[in-house]
Amino acid sequence: MPKRRNKTRQKPEKDTVYILKMILYHIIGIQWLRITLHSGMMIPIPVGFLIGLLFTSHEHFQIDRKIEYAVLLTAMVVGFWLPVGVTILL
């Protein structure tokens, strides 16, 4: 008779933790670094999106990774059009 292996199952996240995580991903993803040069040219860099990708890649629950990427992408697009983030004048 084969022996059973004890598989440890991960506990699912609570709904409140999941909602809080989505809100934090949205706040992080909306942040932009805008560098304005003397010539008037502006260089936008989505630093919040890059930080969010770093957090998402190290996520414990890999099932929701696609949803987290979608939240980061929509937040990045919204943050591009809103005056959110840091502006540096060079």
N, C-alpha and C positions, 0 to 999 in steps of 0.2 A: 504494500500500500504506500503510495507516494506521500511524502511529508508536505504539509501546507506551509507556505511561507507567510510570515506575518507582514502584510503590506500596510504601511502607514499611509493613511489617507489624510490629505490636507483638509483642514476645516475651511469651509467657504467663508468668504468675507461677509461681514454684516452689511446691510444696505446703507447705513449711515456712513460707514468707512468708505464704501464705494463712491457715494455721492461726494463726500469730502475730497476724495482723491481726484474725481473728475473736475471739481471746482478748482483745486490746486493746479491741475494740469492746464486748465483754461487760463488761470492767472499767470502761470509761468509762460505759456505759449504766446500770450499777447504782447510780451515785452520785446521791444526792438531797440537796437542801438543805431542811432542816426548820426552819421558824421557829415558835417557841413563844411565844405572847403571855402576859401576866400572867393573863388570864382563863382560861387553860388550853387555848385554841384553838390547834391546830397547823395550819400552812400548809405542805404539802409542795410543793416545786418540783423537777421532774426536770431539773436542770442538766446532768447527764451525758448524758441523751438529746438535749438541745439542742446540746451540744458535738459529740456523735456525728453528729447530722444535718449540722452544719457540715462535719465531716471527710468524711462520705459524699458530700456534694454536690460536693466538689472532688476526688473520687476519679479517678484516671487511667484505670482500667479500669471502664467503665460497665456491663459485662455482669453483674457480681456485685452491683449496687446493691440489687436486691430482697432478696437474701440478707442483706446488711448491715443493711437496714432491719428485717428480721425478727429478726435477732440483737439489735439495739438495743431493739426493742419487748419481746421476752421478757426481756431484762435489766432493762428499766425496771419491768416487772411484778414480777419477783423482788425487785428493790431496794426496791420500795414496802413489801413485807411484812417484809423483813429490816432489822435496825438498822444499815444501811450509809449512810455519808455524813456530813454535817456538820449538827449541831443548834445553832441559835442561840436563846438565851433573851432575849426582850425584855420 
